[in-house]
Amino acid sequence: MALALAAEGSTVVCSDINEQTAQAAAARVEEIGAKGVANALDTADEEAVKEALIKTQRDLGRLDVLMNNAGVAGKDWDTTTAINFSGVYYGLMHACPLMAEQGGGAVVNTASVAGLGALMRQRVVYVMTHDSIGLGEDGPTHQPVEHLAALRAIPNLLVFRPGDAVETAEAWQCALAAEESPSILALSRQGLEQFRLGDLSENMTARGAYIAAGEADERQVTLMASGSEVGIAISAHEMLAADSIAATVVSVPCMELFRQQDAAWQKMVLGTAPRIAIEAAIRQPWDRILGENDAFVGMDDFGASAPAGDLFPHFGITADAVVAAAKTRVA
């Protein structure tokens, strides 16, 4: 996706890529007339990578940097050489070091790098995948459960967790429009069914949270979710409707943008009915909009190694669990 959006004349930097991906990247760069591709794992290209990163700092707002997985490891660079850039970083949610510090000691992780971008008020877009236990068999070392909470705690950082293709496109638009804030796009590994249909003229992701199903008034329970769990909330909404319980589904692709909305919008979206938050991560960020008697359906421990279809039921992140929590609070 990132290469598809690269601008003419831009510089593209790839790291930790296989031969097939490298060939595809080279073909795309040649097609758009970009300056060049350097594979950061090839020490012979170290100076080219460093030059490309420095150039990126001058090209604010252009898609210039594509990195994958392991990041850039430069023997003689100080950390600011690699992290003071404005462009796009592409990698995995669970562990995305940007580069090893001089001497090969510590690793700069995504939260640290994003935090520096937020402090410097740079428009950097971090496109991250494998956002939850939904990545499956790679196991708990690769399944982020606390990462969203850590990232959402960083001031001036927009954390987007879109639930379908429409929200993903809207999140990208929001990220490009945020001229003084970096953005995280936390994307799933598994395929997600599109729930946004009909009139798509307004960017609802820009609102941070909005009603995706059900009515604003006369609701008995509010189901809030982000990312892949919006589908679970919609399934629970349909199951509750069959039992004559009025549930409203609220998609929350970006908590930071939702907090920027006026009080009237927030009140309309959240309502006054009991709330249930659903996310395949830890509860902490949701506590700002959950009350003492509300519920959270999500993670409170590390993940496990199994297919995604087995993990969600194993950890109780299912429509049935949401329905049970709703009925307890509606009764």
Beta strands, then each sheet from edge to edge (+ up, - down):
strand 1: 12-14
strand 2: 37-39
strand 3: 88-92
strand 4: 125-129
strand 5: 158-160
strand 6: 183-186
strand 7: 210-213
strand 8: 221-225
strand 9: 247-251
strand 10: 275-279
strand 11: 295-298
sheet 1: 1+ 2+
sheet 2: 3+ 4+ 6+ 5+
sheet 3: 7+ 9- 8- 10- 11-
end
